[in-house]
């Protein structure tokens, strides 16, 4: 805030990345270096206790978060923490960061239950800090085009939504260990529903809101070495609408499909192609280049730009509601399947 009371949109914020796994190295750190994030956010230190961790792009590396307090005496205060660690540490690190007076960016999912989301919200309000989830699929150009088609009324009122994700296995990440951390409950707290499913859940909530009812099935079909689900099937019911989410790490090939069916046509995103059919017309747009993994840093850069804007405005409630909405669906999905979230 400037002395005249106006927002200072030129302020730069200093941050630390905690966890130097694949998502930090391939997406977060390149995202901070890309526009619009690079004009607003500086990563001045990284934290990773693994002996194998090495510095990235010359940014100092410390081995424990307690070292951040000592570092700030020499380099100046930190404004935020970016949490890029496995899911099991998200709640504890978020609460710790708020206790230290930091704003928080956190990889998804931030919370798995309503109670966890409420703990985070209470801590954020008490500290007067922002907690912002990394829901980067909102910045995916194909999803944005799909939403634009829905919002324009191109297919009329939609009544059926289908989300399908097929993978052969859980993402091995940067470690490439025999058992990926995403398949181990002690690190992931859940399987494919938490990993890919979180993205689908907030995407659906953006266009449909919270469901009136939810049914689910979770299980292991192929990967007996995992102790979490490798397949999830959710039915989310709305007044005169139905959404189906199917996710699996037990597929025979890699596939992504999102389809909305409406009273006048359909919009379908399959692979890299977006097809809109309505009123006897059909259009095709190829997003293959924009969906390549090399483009992911650009999605994060836009998300980080919005994070900086939230810090400028002190916008706390909208991201907290975002976290709570995803947590509620996750909690209900695990409970209706007989496997409480995070158990």
PLY file of the C-alpha trace (Angstrom):
ply
format ascii 1.0
element vertex 343
property float x
property float y
property float z
element edge 342
property int vertex1
property int vertex2
end_header
0.00 0.00 0.00
1.36 3.42 -0.95
1.29 6.34 1.51
-1.75 7.74 -0.33
-3.66 4.51 0.38
-3.60 3.21 -3.19
-2.45 -0.29 -4.10
1.23 -0.57 -5.06
1.13 -2.94 -8.01
4.87 -2.54 -8.60
5.92 -4.24 -5.36
8.14 -7.28 -5.68
7.67 -10.20 -3.31
10.53 -12.43 -2.09
9.95 -16.14 -1.68
11.41 -19.54 -0.90
10.63 -22.79 -2.69
10.40 -25.80 -0.36
11.04 -29.08 -2.19
13.16 -29.44 -5.32
11.43 -32.38 -6.98
10.13 -32.58 -10.52
7.31 -30.05 -10.22
9.62 -27.41 -8.74
12.37 -27.86 -11.31
10.19 -28.36 -14.40
7.30 -25.99 -13.67
7.54 -23.73 -10.62
11.05 -22.32 -10.99
10.71 -21.82 -14.78
7.28 -20.29 -14.09
8.75 -17.73 -11.69
11.29 -16.81 -14.37
8.62 -16.24 -17.04
6.34 -13.26 -17.55
4.11 -12.14 -15.81
5.56 -13.69 -12.64
9.13 -12.48 -13.13
8.10 -8.83 -12.76
6.54 -9.44 -9.33
8.09 -12.46 -7.59
11.70 -13.28 -6.71
12.76 -16.73 -5.51
15.76 -15.96 -3.34
16.31 -19.36 -1.69
15.27 -23.02 -1.98
14.90 -25.63 0.76
15.44 -29.37 0.34
16.89 -31.79 2.88
17.74 -34.54 0.40
21.51 -35.13 0.07
20.95 -35.51 -3.68
19.35 -32.06 -4.04
21.44 -29.50 -5.92
20.97 -25.75 -6.43
18.93 -24.58 -9.42
19.87 -21.58 -11.57
22.28 -20.30 -8.95
19.57 -19.85 -6.29
20.97 -20.61 -2.81
19.93 -23.97 -1.32
19.52 -24.64 2.39
18.84 -28.05 3.89
16.26 -27.16 6.55
13.49 -24.60 6.78
14.81 -23.31 10.11
17.77 -21.90 8.19
15.42 -19.41 6.53
15.21 -17.38 9.73
19.01 -17.03 9.90
19.26 -16.24 6.19
16.77 -13.38 6.47
19.04 -11.57 8.94
21.54 -11.12 6.12
19.40 -10.89 2.99
16.16 -9.35 4.20
12.68 -10.71 4.97
10.78 -13.31 2.99
7.20 -12.66 1.94
6.02 -16.13 0.88
6.73 -19.85 0.84
6.05 -22.03 -2.22
5.36 -25.63 -1.14
6.42 -28.21 -3.75
6.67 -31.25 -1.49
4.58 -34.47 -1.50
0.98 -34.15 -0.34
1.50 -35.60 3.15
3.48 -32.49 4.17
1.14 -29.83 2.73
-1.00 -29.22 5.80
1.87 -29.11 8.29
4.04 -26.87 6.10
1.16 -24.50 5.35
0.35 -24.06 9.05
4.04 -23.64 9.89
4.50 -20.98 7.19
1.49 -19.03 8.44
2.84 -19.18 12.00
6.09 -17.65 10.67
4.16 -14.82 9.03
4.59 -15.97 5.41
2.05 -16.01 2.63
1.70 -19.49 1.08
1.62 -20.97 -2.38
0.96 -24.70 -2.22
0.79 -27.55 -4.69
-2.53 -29.36 -4.91
-4.29 -30.65 -2.93
-3.77 -28.21 -0.08
-6.38 -29.87 2.15
-8.14 -33.25 1.94
-11.06 -32.65 4.31
-13.34 -29.85 5.41
-11.68 -29.87 8.85
-8.23 -29.40 7.31
-9.49 -26.58 5.08
-11.05 -24.91 8.13
-7.76 -25.17 10.09
-5.91 -23.50 7.24
-8.56 -20.80 6.87
-8.50 -20.00 10.58
-4.71 -19.79 10.59
-4.64 -17.61 7.47
-7.14 -15.18 8.94
-5.34 -15.04 12.26
-2.03 -14.33 10.50
-3.63 -11.97 7.95
-1.92 -13.93 5.17
-2.93 -15.42 1.82
-2.92 -19.17 1.09
-3.10 -19.75 -2.66
-3.53 -23.21 -4.27
-1.59 -24.16 -7.40
-4.61 -24.86 -9.59
-2.74 -24.27 -12.81
-5.10 -26.16 -15.14
-7.28 -23.04 -15.12
-4.57 -21.48 -17.30
-4.53 -24.35 -19.79
-5.44 -22.76 -23.16
-7.61 -25.71 -24.24
-9.61 -25.58 -21.00
-10.01 -21.82 -21.36
-11.34 -22.27 -24.88
-13.72 -25.00 -23.69
-15.02 -22.72 -20.93
-15.45 -19.89 -23.41
-17.61 -22.18 -25.58
-19.78 -23.06 -22.58
-20.05 -19.45 -21.44
-21.01 -18.24 -24.92
-23.95 -20.64 -25.07
-22.52 -22.45 -28.09
-24.12 -25.75 -26.99
-26.97 -24.32 -24.92
-27.46 -25.49 -21.36
-25.24 -28.50 -20.75
-26.61 -31.57 -18.94
-23.80 -34.13 -19.12
-20.08 -33.68 -18.38
-17.47 -36.42 -18.76
-13.85 -36.25 -17.59
-11.56 -39.20 -18.42
-7.86 -39.55 -17.60
-5.96 -42.74 -18.47
-2.34 -43.36 -17.49
-0.27 -46.53 -17.33
1.12 -45.74 -13.88
1.62 -42.96 -11.38
4.06 -40.27 -12.44
7.48 -41.35 -11.23
8.61 -37.76 -10.63
12.23 -36.70 -10.56
13.40 -39.47 -8.19
12.59 -42.39 -10.54
12.38 -44.81 -7.62
10.89 -48.33 -8.07
7.78 -47.18 -6.18
6.76 -43.60 -7.01
5.88 -41.43 -4.03
2.42 -40.88 -5.52
1.73 -44.57 -4.98
2.72 -44.56 -1.31
0.13 -43.40 1.22
2.75 -42.20 3.70
3.81 -39.53 1.19
0.75 -39.06 -1.03
-2.18 -39.69 1.40
-4.14 -40.99 -1.60
-3.80 -42.06 -5.19
-5.04 -41.04 -8.59
-8.02 -39.13 -7.18
-5.75 -36.74 -5.28
-3.15 -36.51 -8.04
-5.04 -36.02 -11.32
-8.47 -35.82 -9.73
-7.83 -32.56 -7.87
-7.39 -30.79 -11.21
-10.64 -32.19 -12.57
-12.52 -31.32 -9.38
-11.68 -27.63 -9.32
-12.26 -27.42 -13.07
-15.73 -28.90 -12.67
-16.52 -26.72 -9.65
-15.66 -23.66 -11.74
-18.44 -24.43 -14.21
-20.98 -26.32 -12.08
-20.43 -25.44 -8.42
-20.68 -27.97 -5.58
-22.73 -31.11 -6.33
-26.04 -31.92 -4.70
-24.95 -35.55 -4.26
-21.87 -37.65 -4.94
-21.18 -41.36 -5.41
-17.78 -42.95 -5.89
-15.76 -46.12 -6.36
-12.04 -46.32 -5.60
-9.77 -49.31 -5.94
-6.58 -50.91 -7.23
-6.93 -52.68 -10.54
-3.34 -53.15 -11.62
-0.68 -51.77 -9.29
-0.54 -54.05 -6.27
2.75 -52.42 -5.26
0.84 -49.19 -4.47
-1.01 -48.82 -1.17
-3.38 -46.19 -2.62
-6.06 -46.37 -5.31
-4.95 -46.56 -8.93
-8.50 -46.02 -10.25
-11.35 -43.70 -9.25
-14.89 -43.26 -10.58
-17.05 -40.39 -9.35
-20.63 -39.44 -10.20
-21.54 -35.89 -9.20
-25.23 -35.10 -9.35
-26.76 -31.67 -9.95
-30.33 -30.60 -10.66
-30.92 -31.95 -14.18
-27.18 -32.42 -14.68
-24.66 -35.21 -14.20
-20.86 -35.13 -14.18
-18.76 -38.29 -14.48
-15.09 -38.40 -13.51
-13.03 -41.49 -14.35
-9.32 -41.59 -13.59
-6.94 -44.52 -13.76
-3.27 -45.40 -13.51
-4.22 -48.84 -14.86
-4.90 -47.81 -18.46
-3.55 -49.40 -21.60
-2.44 -46.07 -23.06
-2.31 -42.38 -22.20
-5.55 -40.53 -22.86
-7.30 -37.30 -21.85
-10.92 -36.56 -22.68
-13.31 -33.87 -21.47
-16.77 -33.64 -23.02
-19.82 -31.49 -22.26
-23.13 -32.34 -23.93
-25.78 -29.66 -24.14
-29.22 -29.06 -25.61
-27.79 -27.80 -28.91
-24.55 -29.72 -29.29
-21.33 -30.68 -27.55
-17.83 -29.45 -26.83
-15.10 -32.07 -26.63
-11.43 -31.83 -25.75
-9.66 -35.05 -26.72
-5.88 -35.13 -26.62
-4.81 -31.85 -28.16
-7.95 -31.22 -30.23
-10.95 -29.14 -29.16
-14.14 -29.75 -31.15
-17.28 -27.65 -30.78
-20.46 -28.99 -32.42
-23.66 -27.00 -32.33
-26.54 -25.85 -34.53
-25.30 -27.95 -37.42
-21.78 -26.47 -37.38
-18.52 -28.00 -36.22
-15.19 -26.32 -35.48
-11.81 -27.83 -34.62
-8.87 -26.15 -32.85
-5.55 -27.91 -32.36
-3.92 -27.07 -29.01
-1.22 -29.75 -29.21
1.67 -27.28 -29.12
0.20 -25.33 -26.19
-0.34 -28.57 -24.24
3.21 -29.82 -24.57
5.00 -30.16 -21.22
7.39 -27.44 -22.33
4.46 -25.01 -22.15
3.51 -25.80 -18.53
5.82 -23.11 -17.12
3.69 -20.53 -18.93
0.56 -21.75 -17.13
2.35 -21.43 -13.79
3.65 -17.97 -14.67
0.06 -16.78 -15.15
-1.02 -18.42 -11.90
1.90 -16.82 -10.05
0.96 -13.45 -11.53
-2.52 -13.88 -10.04
-0.92 -14.87 -6.72
0.99 -11.56 -6.71
-2.25 -9.71 -7.45
-3.91 -11.51 -4.51
-1.05 -10.39 -2.26
-1.45 -6.79 -3.50
-5.15 -6.81 -2.67
-4.93 -8.96 0.47
-7.44 -11.26 -1.24
-7.73 -14.16 1.18
-11.27 -15.52 1.06
-11.52 -16.51 -2.61
-8.49 -18.87 -2.56
-9.57 -20.25 0.82
-12.99 -21.06 -0.66
-11.22 -22.70 -3.61
-9.24 -24.94 -1.24
-12.36 -25.78 0.78
-14.41 -26.66 -2.29
-11.89 -29.22 -3.52
-11.43 -30.63 0.00
-15.18 -31.17 0.40
-15.44 -33.21 -2.81
-12.34 -35.24 -1.94
-13.65 -35.97 1.55
-17.06 -37.06 0.26
-15.54 -39.19 -2.52
-13.31 -41.13 -0.15
-16.04 -41.52 2.46
-18.68 -42.81 0.01
-16.12 -45.29 -1.27
-15.47 -46.48 2.29
-11.93 -45.11 2.46
-11.78 -41.87 4.51
-9.52 -39.21 2.98
-5.96 -39.28 4.24
-6.47 -42.44 6.27
0 1
1 2
2 3
3 4
4 5
5 6
6 7
7 8
8 9
9 10
10 11
11 12
12 13
13 14
14 15
15 16
16 17
17 18
18 19
19 20
20 21
21 22
22 23
23 24
24 25
25 26
26 27
27 28
28 29
29 30
30 31
31 32
32 33
33 34
34 35
35 36
36 37
37 38
38 39
39 40
40 41
41 42
42 43
43 44
44 45
45 46
46 47
47 48
48 49
49 50
50 51
51 52
52 53
53 54
54 55
55 56
56 57
57 58
58 59
59 60
60 61
61 62
62 63
63 64
64 65
65 66
66 67
67 68
68 69
69 70
70 71
71 72
72 73
73 74
74 75
75 76
76 77
77 78
78 79
79 80
80 81
81 82
82 83
83 84
84 85
85 86
86 87
87 88
88 89
89 90
90 91
91 92
92 93
93 94
94 95
95 96
96 97
97 98
98 99
99 100
100 101
101 102
102 103
103 104
104 105
105 106
106 107
107 108
108 109
109 110
110 111
111 112
112 113
113 114
114 115
115 116
116 117
117 118
118 119
119 120
120 121
121 122
122 123
123 124
124 125
125 126
126 127
127 128
128 129
129 130
130 131
131 132
132 133
133 134
134 135
135 136
136 137
137 138
138 139
139 140
140 141
141 142
142 143
143 144
144 145
145 146
146 147
147 148
148 149
149 150
150 151
151 152
152 153
153 154
154 155
155 156
156 157
157 158
158 159
159 160
160 161
161 162
162 163
163 164
164 165
165 166
166 167
167 168
168 169
169 170
170 171
171 172
172 173
173 174
174 175
175 176
176 177
177 178
178 179
179 180
180 181
181 182
182 183
183 184
184 185
185 186
186 187
187 188
188 189
189 190
190 191
191 192
192 193
193 194
194 195
195 196
196 197
197 198
198 199
199 200
200 201
201 202
202 203
203 204
204 205
205 206
206 207
207 208
208 209
209 210
210 211
211 212
212 213
213 214
214 215
215 216
216 217
217 218
218 219
219 220
220 221
221 222
222 223
223 224
224 225
225 226
226 227
227 228
228 229
229 230
230 231
231 232
232 233
233 234
234 235
235 236
236 237
237 238
238 239
239 240
240 241
241 242
242 243
243 244
244 245
245 246
246 247
247 248
248 249
249 250
250 251
251 252
252 253
253 254
254 255
255 256
256 257
257 258
258 259
259 260
260 261
261 262
262 263
263 264
264 265
265 266
266 267
267 268
268 269
269 270
270 271
271 272
272 273
273 274
274 275
275 276
276 277
277 278
278 279
279 280
280 281
281 282
282 283
283 284
284 285
285 286
286 287
287 288
288 289
289 290
290 291
291 292
292 293
293 294
294 295
295 296
296 297
297 298
298 299
299 300
300 301
301 302
302 303
303 304
304 305
305 306
306 307
307 308
308 309
309 310
310 311
311 312
312 313
313 314
314 315
315 316
316 317
317 318
318 319
319 320
320 321
321 322
322 323
323 324
324 325
325 326
326 327
327 328
328 329
329 330
330 331
331 332
332 333
333 334
334 335
335 336
336 337
337 338
338 339
339 340
340 341
341 342
